[in-house]
Every structure is written in C-alpha cells, then in structure tokens.
Amino acid sequence: MPKNLSGRNFLKLLDFTTEEIRYLLDLSKELKRLKLTHTPHRYLEGKNIVLLFEKTSTRTRCSFEVAGRDLGMGVTYLDPGSSQMGKKESIEDTARVLGRMYDGIEYRGFDQSIVEELAAYAGVPVWNGLTNEFHPTQMLADLLTIEENFGYLKGLNFVFMGDAGNNVGNSLMVACAKMGINFTACGPKKQMPSEKLVETCKKIAAENECTITLTEDVGQATKGAHVIYTDIWVSMGEPDSVWEERIKLLSPYQVNKEVMANAAENAIFMHCLPSFHDLKTTIGKEIYEKFGLKEMEVCDEVFESRASKVFDEAENRMHTIKAVMYATLK
C-alpha cells in the first residue's frame, strides 16, 4: 500500500518502518520496469537537486545523476574542492543556502552528524549517500537484489563476512532486522558493530521474527546461508597504516569456494564494490607487492562465479535511489 514519504529525509533505515521500506522496494521495482522498457518517467520535471561529495564514488554519483535526470530533474555535482562547507561556511549555513536553491540535497562523506545537521537546517529532503556510520541507499539496492533472486526476504539467512562494524555492516544488520532476515556477523570481535546498535537491532529483529548473531566461527556462520556478503577490509578515509593489521585480522574471513560450498545450494554472493579480487587495481598491486596477496576479501573465483550478483546489485543502486528521490520529492 502506498506510503506518504513526501518531504522526508533519508538518513538511515532506523528512521523507517518495515512497511515504509517495503513501499520503497516495490516502488523501485516499478521504476526499474519503466527504465528497462524505455518508458519515460519524468515525474519530477522542473525540480533540481545537488550532490555534495566529500568522499568520491562511482556508483553513488552515477546512480543519483542518472536517476535524477530520468525523473526530469536538474542535477548539480559538488566535489570536495567545489564547496566551502565546513571550511569557510558552516554546515548549518550551507544547508540553508542550498535549501533555498534546490529541492533536494544528497550528502556523501564523513560523520553521520554532518548529514543530520544538513537535514535539520535545509528545509528540503536530504539523502545519505554514505557516512562513516551508515549507508542506507546501498541497503535498498541489496534488499532488492536479494528479493529478485529468492522471491522473498523474510526468513532468509544472511551472513556478513569480515569488518562487520563498518558502515555497510551496521546498515545491513539494521536492514535485515527490519525485513525479517536472520543476520549473522562473522568476523573478529574487534570489528563487530557497537553493543548499542546490536541491542537496538535485536529488539527490532524480535518484532519481525528474525535473529541477530555475532560469531567468529566461519563454518558455523555460513552453514546453509542464503546470502554471503563482504566488503573491503579498509574503508575510504582510513589511513594506509591499518592495512597490515586488517589483513591479519580479516584474512580468515575471506569469501572463497569453501565458504560458498558450505552455504545453501542456491546461495548468492554480494559485495557493495569496489572489490579487491584480483591485481587489476593500483591498490591491489600495492598490497601484492607488500604482503603477497593476489586476492583479499573475496577470491576471484567466487567474484566471477554464477553465484555472484554484484553487478545486479550495482545497477539496483540507480533504481532504488530513484525511488527514494521520487517518494520524498513528489
């Protein structure tokens, strides 16, 4: 049933009910159908949005730009060197200026407090394209991809391998709890989500008849899993000095053929990208020269396998971001 999200911010999935997330997923499916059938859907003709990027991205920028233009909007992109926000102008003042010129604001950058402050003063919808704590637009794409493969969400078993305390791990735990998916974080204790967030998600999960599990046991975690998900071991903005420690901590949690063989027969592999699964990147080559690793969080065999849905997932960023913008601006 349609939900009225007009004028709402999209900062983290904790702010949305299960029914509202369901509405956004169904809307994403319809907008994807229109896109793939080349049916015009310039529903927001005449509106304008601005994209504030303090951290660069391929998928987030392209998804917002294409989605915005498909909906008929003007799109302005501001990279880290094109805005005075936080340098010569406060976040509060930047929000009030941009809110007078634009109908919606996207922010991708650092602390969650920044996007929250933008939302408090902009007077127009603000969307979180990624912060240190949460990555909600990625979550909608992930949920859509899972549902496209299994036909449903509730009751599936989902495992996140590696640094479960990063923004993707945090957000996946929330998304699974909201949608009735059994979530397992499999990694070292040092890299787990905060106790506060875990307790919050356990309460939500109980309401939706699913579970939250934290474990260091790869075999136990992945047994019969429907979805195996991982992310890079060092997030954008972290210093290179942490690579050695993360490699030692997280190598046991690499997604490889043994992990996938332990999962359910129809299990899928997911990754928000970019991924270090070969030596075709500058960082991949540097890590190989320093540590002798040809693959990191996922082996190339799994990344390129039929079970891998990473590019479906990447495409779905565009359709789900389009749904968020349409729902909050219509």
N, C-alpha and C positions, 0 to 999 in steps of 0.2 A: 504494500500500500504506500502511495507517495507520502513523503515527509517534507515538511516545510523547513528547509535549511537556509532560506534566504537571509543574507546579512550575517551569517555565522562565520566565525574564524575556523580554520582547520589547522590546529597546532599540535594535537596528539590524540590518539584514538581513545584515551581515557576520558576525553570530553564527550564522547558519542556513545549512544546506546547501541545494543546489538541490532535493534530494528533500524536505526539510522544507518549503520554500516551496511546492513542488508540492502537498504534502499540505494545506497551509493554503488554497491556491486551490481545490482540489477540495472541501474541507470548506465553504468559502464558498459554492460553487455549490449544495451540498445544503441549507445553511441558508437560502439565498436562495429555493430551491424551496419549502421549508417555509413561509417568510414569505409568498410570493406566492400560495400555495394555502390560506392561513389555517389551516395545520396547527400546533397548539400544540407548542412545543418548550421547555418549562420545565425543561430538563435540569439546571439549577444552582439549583433551588429551595432556599431557606434560606441561601444564601451572600449576602455583602454586599461591595460594592466602594466605593471612594472615589475621586473625581476631583479632583486637585489642579491648579488652573489659575492659573498666573502670567501667562499670555497668553490673552486671550479668544478664543473661536472659536464659529462657528455649527455647522459640520459635525462637528467633533470632539466637542463636548459632546453634541449631539443624537444622534450615532451611538452613543456609549458609553451614554447614558442609555436609549435605545430598545432597543439590543441587550441591555443588562443586564437590563432588565425583561422582554423577550421570553424570556430564559433563566430567568426566575423570581427574579432577584436583587434585593436592596435596593440602591439607589444614592444616595450622598451626594455632593453637589457643593460644593466649597470654592473660592470665587473668591479673588482676591489679597488681599481685605480680611478674609477669614474664617479665615485660617491664620496662625500665628505662626512658620512655618518660615523659618529664616534671619534672623528678627528677634529674637524673644525665646527661640526654641528652635532648636537646631542641626538641620541636615538629618538627621544621624545619630539624634538623639533623636526627631525627628518620625517617622522611619521605624520606629523600634522601638515607638513608641506606636501608630501606625496599624496596624502589623503584628499587634498584639495584638487589634485590634478588627475588622479587615477581612480578607477572603480575597484581595483583590487591590487594587492601587493604580495609578491612571493619573496620569502627570505630563505637563503641557504648559507649557513655559516657556523657560528660557534655556540655559545651558551644558549640554552632554552630561554633564559631570562630575556635575551635580546628580542626574540620573536614575540614573546609575551608582552614586552614593553611596546613594540611596534603595534601590536593588536590593541593595546589599551588606549593608544592615542590617535590611531589612523582614522577612525571613523568609517572605514571601509573594510571588507573582509581581508584578512591576512592568512596566507597559507605557508606552512612549514615545509620547505623543500629539503631540509636536513639540518639538525643541530647536533651538538655533542651527545645529547641525551635521547633524542627521538627522531624517527624517520617515517612519519605516517603515510606519505604518499607511496612509498615503497611497499608498505603493508597492504594497501588496497590492491596493488598490482600482484602481489604474492597470493593473496586470497583468491583473486580472480583466476590466476593461473592454476592454483590447486583445484578449484571448483571445475574448471574446464577439463581437467584430467580425470577427476573422480566423479563428477556429477553432484557432489555434496561436500559439506565441510564437517558438520557435527559428527564426532566420534572417531575421526581420523587420528592417527598417531604421528606427531611431528617432532623431529629431533634437530636441534641446532648444535652444530659441532664447532668447538673452538672458543673464541673470545665472546662468551655469552653476555658479558657485561657491557658491550659496546652499544651504540645507538640502535643498530639493527637487532641485536639480541634482545635488548629491552623491549623494543617495539613489537617483535614477533611474539614475545611472551604475552603482551597485552592483547594483540590481535587474536591469538589462539584462545585465550581466556574468554574474550568477548564472543567468539563464534563457536564455542563448544568443542574445540580441538584439543586433544591431550598433548601438552607441551613438555618436552624434555630438553633441558640444557645440559649438554655433555662437554665438559671441559675441566680445566684445573680450578680448584676452589678460588684461587686468586683472581680469576677472570669471570666470576659469576655476577649476576645482577645484584643490586643492593637488597638488603634484607627488607627494607621498607617497601620497595616495588614488588618483591616476591610475595610479601604478605597481602598487599593490595590485590595482586593478580590471583592469588589463591582464593580470596573471597569472591572475586568475580567468577572464577572458574567453578566454584561450588554452586553458584546460582545457575550456571549454564551446563552443569553435569559433566564437567571435564576435570582434568588434573594438571598440576604443575609439579614437575620433578627435576631436581638438580642432582647430577651424578658425575663421577669421574670414570665410570665403567663403560667403555665403548661397546663391548659386547652386549651388555645388559640394555643399554640405552637404545641401540639400533635394532635389536631383535624385533622383527615384524613391523618396523616403522614404514609408514606410507610415504613420508617426505623426509629427505635428508637435506639439510640446508647448511651452508657455511659462508664465511665472509673472509676477507683478507685479514692477515694477522696484525698489521699495523695500520691504523686508521689515518685518514688525511689530517694533517696538522700535528701529528705526533712526531717527535724527533727520531732521526735515523738510529740514534744510540740504543733504542729499545729493540731493534731487530734481533740481536743475539739472544736476549732474554726470551723474547716471544717465540723464537724458533725452538729453543729448548723446551719451553712450556707447552707449546701447541702442536709440535710435530706428531705426538702420539694421537692427535685428534684429526689428522689429515683424512679427507674423504677419499678412499681408494676402492678397488674392486672387492676387497674383503669386506669392507663396511657395507657396500651395496648388496653383496651376496647375503649378508646377514639380515638385511631388511626384507620387507614383504616382496613377493614376486613382482608385483606391479608398482613398486616404489619408484618415485621420481627424485631427481637431484635438482636443487635450486641454489642460486647464488645471485646476489644483487649486482655484481660486477662493479669495477673491473676485477679480473681474476688472474692470479699468477700460476697458471697451469702449464707453462712452457717457458722457453727462453726468447720469446719474440718481443719482449719489452725491455726498456733500459734498466728498470729496477730488477727485473728477472735475471738479467745478465750480471748485474752487480752482485746480487745475492749468490748466484752460482760461483762467481769469482771469489767471494769471501767465505762462503760456507759450503760450497759444493752441492747445493740443492738445485735440481733441474725443475722441480715442481714444489709448490708449497701447500696451500690449504686444500687443494684438490688435485688429484693426478689427472694428466691429460686424457687418459683412457676413459675416465668417468665423465670428464667435461665434454668430451666429444661423442659420448655414447647416446643411444636412443633414449635412455632414461633422463638425459639432461634436458631441462626445459628453460634454460637460462635466457634464450633469445625470445621465447614466447613471453617470458617474464619482463624482459626489457621493453618489448613492444607494448605490453599492457600498462606500462607507466603512462604512456600517452593517453590511452582510453580512460584510465581511472582518474588521472589529473583533469582531464576534460570534464568528467562527471563532477568532480569537486568544484571546479570553477563554475560550471553551469548551475549546479544546485545552490551555490552560495550567492550567485550574482543575478539569477533570473528574477 
